[in-house]
Amino acid sequence: MIYKFVPLRRVPCQLHNFGIRQYVSGHLTRFHSTRIAMASTPSTPSDSAQDEPQLQDGHLPDVLASHFAALDLRVGTITAATPNAKARKPAYKLAIDFGPVIGTKTSSAQITHYYKPDELVGRQIIAAVNLGNRRIAGVNSQALVLGADSNGDGVITLLSIERDVPNGTRIS
């Protein structure tokens, strides 16, 4: 994604804040520190292609540990799951309880292959809760539910924990 709106005189002080990898001829190129199988639907087809890191020798490039540590990964319990009729690909609108400090957040997740809405309610999941809000298929998605895409075909298996823990528990 290219950002042209940052004044050139402010570029040096903004680089760290935006996680900028490179600065080329007045354009800032933002990068993502790691690719985690996203259960969310990209808002436009071009978003996913531009944000996709390139594989190098069969794996993603190394990132700084501080970039990964900046993700706030938490355990939450799904309290409601309904089909998202506005999604291009089958998806559910989820309400997830992250405990008293964070509260309930919503997410749109493409997890319809293995999971039915009634099976999801009460299930503890892992999600990134500090990526900001993003409008996805008519849903104000406030959390990114994490899962594994084992075959690269978009069929997601949710990440889960071995034992129940309190909602809002930080993944470390």
N, C-alpha and C positions, 0 to 999 in steps of 0.2 A: 504494500500500500504506500503511495507516495503522498507526503505532506508538504504542501507549498506555502502554508500559512504562517510558519514560524519565521519572524524577522531574522535576517542573517546575523545581526549583531547579538542576538540571544542564543544562537546555535550552540556555542560551547557550553553554556550553563544548562541547556535543555537536553543535551545528549544523554546524560546518565538517567534523567527523569523519564525519558521516553524509551529507554532500552535500545538506543540507536546503534546499529552495527556499522553503518557507513554513511558518509556525507559526500554526495557527488553533485557537482555543479548546481548548487542551490536547492537540491531536493534531498529530503531526509527519507531514508529507507528504514522502516521499522521491522524488527524481527521477533519471532516467537522463540523462547528459550528451549522448548521441547515439544514434540508432537505426542499428545496423549489422545488416544482414540476418543473422538468427540461423539457423544450421543446427541448433540445438538445439530440442528439443520443450519447451514450457512444462509445468511440473509439473501445473498445473490450468488449465482454460480461463479462469478469472477472473484468474489471474496476468497473462496476456498483455494482457487488456483494461485492467487497472488501471495497468500499467507503461508502456503505450503512450503516448508523447508525442503531443500534438495538432498537426496540421499548421496552419500559419499562412501564408496566401497561397501555398499550394502547396509549402511546405518546412517543415522543423522549425525551432523557435526557435533563435537563436544560443546558444552555450554559451561559457564561459570556456575559454581555451586550457589553463589549468591542469587543468581537469576532463578534457579529452581526453588530456593528457600523463600523467595518472594511470593510464591503461590501459597494461598491459605487453603489447605485441603482439610475438610472437616467431615465428620460422620453426621448423617442426618437420617431421619425416618420419613418415608413417603407417607403422607397423610391423605392424599387424594390423587387419583390418576384417571384422566378422561382422554378419549381420542381427540386429537387436534385436527379438525376437519380442514383447516386452512393450510396445512403443511403439504408441500409438493410430494414428499415421500411420507409413508405412514409414520406417525409420531404420536406421542402422548404429551398432554400438558400435565405436569406434576406439581404438586404442592409438597414441599419438603420442610420438616421441622428440624431446625438446627439448634434447638435449645433456647433458654431464656435470654442469653446474651445476643445472639444473632437473630433469632426469631424464625419465622416461616418465609421461605423464598420459593419462587416459581421457576420452572424450567420446561423447555420443550425438548423431548428426548426421542430419538429414533430407536426405540428398543422393542418394537412390536413383534419381531420375529419369534423370540423366545418367551415373551412375557405378556400376560393378559392384565388389564387394569386391576381386577380384583386380587390378583396374585401379588401385585406391587404394593398395595396398601399394607403398611406395617413393616415393610422390608427396610433394613438399614443399608444405606448406600454411602459412597464416598463422592464428594463433589468439591470443585474449586469455587469458593464463595467471594473472592475478591477480584474478579475479572470485569466488574462493572455490569451495567444493564445492557442488554442487546435485544432488539425487537426481532423475534424469530417466528415466522409464520403466524403473526397476530398475537404472540405471547411475549410479554415482557420477561425475558429470561434473565434471572438474577443469579443463577448458579449453573455451573457446567458439570453435569453428571459424568463420572468417569466409567469407562468400560474398555474391554479388549475387543479388537477387530482382528481375530486370529487368521482369517483367510484374505483379508483386504477387500472383502466384498460388501462391507457396510453392515454386516450382521453383528450386532454388539452383544457381548456378554458383560453384564454389570460387574464392576469390582465390588467386593464386599469384605467384611471382616469376619474373623473366625468366631468371636463371641460378641454378644451385645455389650455395648458401651453407652454411656450417656450421650445424648444428642449434643452436638457441638464440639465433641472431642476432636482435638487437632491431630492430624496425621503427621508423624515425624519420622 
